Amino acid sequence: MAELRPERFLSQRSRSVDASGIRKVFDLAAKLEDPVNFSIGQPDYDVPASVRQATIDAIQSRKNGYTVTQGIAPLLERVRGDLERENGCSPAVLVTSGVSGGILLALMALLDPGDEVVIGDPYFVIYKHAVKLVGGVPVFVDTYPDFRFRVERYEAAVTPRTKLMVLASPSNPTGVVLNADELRQAAELAERHNIILLVDEIYNRLAYDAPCPPALKHAPHRTLLLRGFGKSYGMTGWRMGYAAGPAFLIEEMTKLQQYTFVCAPSIAQYGALAALDADISGHVEEYRRKRDLVAERLGGTFELARPGGGFYFFPRVPARFPNATAFVEEAIRNNVLIIPGSVFSQKDTHFRLSYATTNDKIERGCEILCRIAKG
Ligand SMILES: Cc1ncc(COP(=O)(O)O)c(C=O)c1O
């Protein structure tokens, strides 16, 4: 019987990508007893009752079959109306299986092998790997130490092969929210070099100092906006998001969705529609206080950029550690789970802390991290 050698069967494409470093931390976490878990990428609050009810109603009224590929009409209409009010333009919209679904469809629709994608470093880890999976080349722009958009750095990364520039606001892993001026400059850069601007706003409802400025309005004809429901409404497992942008691109992504995801989960689309009317201001307030608590507890010991949204901090590891991984290993030995910056970056100098946990754990975890940092 012939031996089944993985190298014989697994594609180069698949083998070019390694398992997420976050998974490795999760594996370690499984062995710890009652750790302070600062590694989680989802809120610790529950889905709003109205959203759960709308989804149960959808199940009970037999809305369990496929939907049309682009998404159910009432959700599309609602999203289009909201975007029009917010941005003063009417983009085409596609309901996607999470923002990850939107990212993959966009990259499949846009990239030929060798096409370059300019990505701010640190970045959400899927961008790098998804670009590679479709044969594209990620080109990273160093945004340290404050993780803001600096047009000259991005411009220097653009080449004739650049098709796309990716921004996330609020960002994972830094929590930085781009201001209107930065978004305008990004749109102008895209215009100057005739490239598409992809803006990932999955955390846009979780903004603590001011509402996130709308990204779509600066160059709506070349901006692809991706938004999701998972983070804001505690429904990450429901796999719901949407893409909004130029009709030619949304049509192409819809065609590809037809042959891949088929449609976003049917019952979750009814839940998502209800989510758009759910009041999460209490959670936003609670997370604002958590953000302030972490800033207060870590600020004196670590160098950090104060995040304006999301639920992450990306502090710098003290210089006495050779790299962030060494610091993270020491933290894990002390029962605190954090993620080394190398998972999100070409550098290994920072760590990601998610404060989507109880205040008690935040207090305990920050105290331990400060103790380790001081040595
Ligand atoms: C910036 C960013 N974009 C997209 C995603 C993926 O979102 P979804 O769960 O909707 O696929 C995440 C999840 O961590 C994220 O942090």
The ligand as a Tripos MOL2 file, in Angstrom:
@<TRIPOS>MOLECULE
LIG
   16    16     1     0     0
SMALL
NO_CHARGES

@<TRIPOS>ATOM
      1 C1         -9.4050   43.5150   12.6410 C.3       1 LIG1
      2 C2        -10.1880   42.2510   12.4920 C.ar      1 LIG1
      3 N1        -10.8050   42.0080   11.3290 N.ar      1 LIG1
      4 C3        -11.5240   40.8900   11.1390 C.ar      1 LIG1
      5 C4        -11.6660   39.9440   12.1420 C.ar      1 LIG1
      6 C5        -12.4420   38.6830   11.8580 C.3       1 LIG1
      7 O1        -13.7870   38.9290   12.0330 O.3       1 LIG1
      8 P1        -14.9140   37.8200   11.8540 P.3       1 LIG1
      9 O2        -14.9580   37.0320   13.1010 O.co2     1 LIG1
     10 O3        -16.1410   38.6330   11.6060 O.co2     1 LIG1
     11 O4        -14.5110   37.0110   10.6810 O.co2     1 LIG1
     12 C6        -11.0670   40.1500   13.3800 C.ar      1 LIG1
     13 C7        -11.1740   39.1510   14.4490 C.2       1 LIG1
     14 O5        -10.3810   39.0780   15.3540 O.2       1 LIG1
     15 C8        -10.3140   41.3400   13.5530 C.ar      1 LIG1
     16 O6         -9.6900   41.5930   14.7160 O.3       1 LIG1
@<TRIPOS>BOND
     1     1     2 1
     2     2     3 ar
     3     2    15 ar
     4     3     4 ar
     5     4     5 ar
     6     5     6 1
     7     5    12 ar
     8     6     7 1
     9     7     8 1
    10     8     9 2
    11     8    10 1
    12     8    11 1
    13    12    13 1
    14    12    15 ar
    15    13    14 2
    16    15    16 1
@<TRIPOS>SUBSTRUCTURE
     1 LIG1         1 GROUP 0 **** ****
